[in-house]
Amino acid sequence: MDCTMTSSILSANYNTILFEFGVILVTSKILHALLRNVFQPRVFSDLLLGIVLAQFRVLSLTNAINLVFGKIGGFVFAPYLFALGVEMDPGTLLDAPTADAVVAYAGIISTSVLVTLFHMPLMKATSGVVHEHSLRSFLGLAAVLANTASPVLTRLTTDLKIAKTAVGRLAVGAGLASDMVTTMLIAVGSMIWRDAGGDSPVVQPVLTAAVLVVVIVSAFVSRAMAEWVGGRNPEGRRMRGFDLSLVALAAAALCWLSSALRLDVNMAAFLVGLAFPSEGRVSRLLVSRINLVLSSLVLPLYVCHVCLSLRQTTDDIEATGLGRAEGFRAFVMELPFPWWKVLFVTVMGTLGKLTGCAAAGLLRGLGWLEALALGMLLNVKGYFHIYCAQAAFDAGIITDRSFMAIIFMVALNVAVTPMVGVGIASWARRSVQWQLMAGLQHHDPSAELRLVVGLHSPQDVPTLACLMEALRCGGELAAYAVDMVQLTDQTAAAIVGGGGLDGVTVVDEEVSEMRKLIGEALNAYQAECGGGVRVRRLLALSSFPDMHSDICICAEDAMATLVLLPFHKAQRADGSMDAGHFGFRLVNQKVLQLAPCSVGVVVDRGLGKQEEQAVVVVFIGGADDREALTLAALMYRHPGVRLTALRVVQNATAQARARARTSLFETKASRRGGGAAAALGLEEAQMQVDNKFFAEFYRKHVAGGGGRGMGYLEKHVADGAELVAVLRDLQSEYRLFVVGRGRDRSSVLTEGLDEWAECLELGPVGDILASSDFSPTASVLIVQQYDAKKHYKVIDDEFMPL
């Protein structure tokens, strides 16, 4: 009867239900996009939406969600726990405890001790948090409070740019270990305290043993299927959806078999997921696909279902037949709010984590502030805690008011933790001690040269490796290769904890394949170079408006001298440049503006395919051109580089225009005062520095170059049109043009070129060389010198720190 009634209601309101679900999902996505600016995780936006809908009594939404989730709510969380189990490796429990495991165990033990000390007020039947006074409820509460929402923590450290810090890496590893241990304890508890149904005492251990047998069988079956599917889908080929569906179907069958043995289906899914191999292409794809569906569709609706169920009355429950028979008469949201319960549970969980994790962090050598931050990060809650509250409420372990208190505790926790993370990030940046970076011009040639190299795809490796090889000759080189990956819903669903400097990694198939090809190309370059070069892999996983932060933070941490970034446009087969990627252009613009060292933007036209490199460096004047000249001098040491220095100077016509402009400046200076006079004096000082610098460069490398002299050209031009003509005359002779961006250049030779520029961030000359109507075979390197005065916010070199 109930099933018939429910089916009729669903069929009658099918369009309405779909519309209301769509409204919830769209609103959740918009809210999440807005809250991302303050680094709030997805679970907070979902909770906020659910609480708001519940507060405003949206009863039509309540009926629609409960009609659906009332039937599937019992197993809707199973895919989440299955994917969580696949990410974990239970074999690590048998190994010697690592630093991550020690911190995780310390947090679990300290929280359990705190729950034990305060078990009397917690377990009171009338006023306590837990309604049921039993060992099951006591251990369950301790495990839930000690649990860390590792998926939320992993995403949070990525968004806050702290995954590469010592605290961030330790937090991600310890969070995964804590999540695994506490969830396993809850799963074991669900096996021990399952509903016996009046069976004899012998049945319980038999069913438990049967579940363990199913889990062991799952380990063998999953590995066999992963190998079989991997054989049918070799690396480099897209995984067939049918094969992946077979693996998911087999996992669902194993979960059903475990649930048939009277184990909760959600806990059964977690145990089956633990039995699956955590490594391998099949597991990575399965996790990313499940997480994408969960984050974009299931979890927002599930959280709204949990929050809206707080408003379900007895009459509504009896009318639909979807809830517990007893129900509760009043709207829960209108009960006297249990603030003391919210604060008590929040403070107890926080103190438990802080005490254990901070103590373990101090023993591992962290500072006291870092240790406290570690404890706060490991206290983050998430979707699993909402599920546990719902399950405990349905089982009668906690009351309706305690249920509401736990929901608000999770919301408060996930709202505060990102603020702590922001504080960690800003404090870590301030506390880093690094020397004053002054770019290539002041770099000691005998010291190790450190580069940060951004990579969009494997196609960028040959040219950037060619530049690294040219720069390393005669000295040591350390390159930090940063894979620049856009953070989308799909890649966010594939973020898991990982080792190395990044702390996290992405298991999305497309991203994994790209990173694998980049790694192979870099390994081949290292093998070819032999000694003298160190390449370290890093991951910049961010949205395009924030990706520059990853690059700049990496440059600071590595104390890099130069950042090399690919141009946002790529060359087509016909030699022209494509329209480019706006996101990567935005990253380049922000790095040029905010980088803590010199920056080079590389326009690739097949430079990596050339054996001998004919390079020309263009010098017009200004700090950026001096930096470009210094970089070219480093490249000149390589025997495979044939370098020519091109100095562009003013002819008589240009000199007359320059004198007229100077006279105009002097007139303005006399009328306006010191501002114009200072600008004029700065321009004259810049010209003197340029002449002195180039004279020294000429003496060292052109006149005194020994048997392998550097080429030298000097062109006298009148204006920008003649400058462009000179560059076009050279386009067929050279494979690489090195030019300064020209931020502070004030020359009559480049006047007016900005008006026609398509990419102003490259400067007037760089934009001409990067345009599609320039040479299809000449690559370009646009160089910008690091401006230390801007970084330290001083007006003159006199005020620079020593």
Secondary structure, DSSP 8 states (H G I E B T S, - for coil): -HHHHHHHHHHHTHHHHHHHHHHHHHHHHHHHHHHGGGT--HHHHHHHHHHHHHHTT-HHHHHHHHHHHHHHTTTTTHHHHHHHHHH--GGGGGS---HHHHHHHHHHHHHHHHHHHTHHHHT-TTTSSBSS-SHHHHHHHHHHHH---HHHHHHHHHHTT-TTSHHHHHHHHHHHHHHHHHHHHHHHHHHHTS--TT--TTHHHHHHHHHHHHHHHHHHHHHHHHHHHHHHS-TTS---HHHHHHHHHHHHHHHHHHHHTT--HHHHHHHHHHHS-SSSHHHHHHHHHHHHHIIIIIHHHHHHHHHHGGG--HHHHHHHT-S-SS--SS-GGGS---HHHHHHHHHHHHHHHHHHHHHHHHHTT--HHHHHHHHHHTT---HHHHHHHHHHHHTTSB-HHHHHHHHHHHHHHHHHHHHHHHHHHHHHHHH--------GGG--TTS-EEEEEEESSGGGHHHHHHHHHHHHTTS-EEEEEEEEEE--HHHHTTEEE--TTTSEEE--HHHHHHHHHHHHHHHHHHHHH-SSEEEEEEEEEE-TTTHHHHHHHHHHHHT-SEEEEE-S--B-TTS-B----HHHHHHHHHHHHH-SSEEEEEE-SSGGG-SSEEEEEEE-SSHHHHHHHHHHHHHHTSTTEEEEEEEEEE-HHHHHHHHHHHHHHHHHHHHH-HHHHHHHHHHHHHHHHHHHHHHHHIIIIIIT-TTS--EEEEEEESSHHHHHHHHHHHTTT-SEEEEE--SS---TTSTTGGGG-S-GGGHHHHHHHHSTTS-SS-EEEEEE---HHHHHT-SSGGGS--
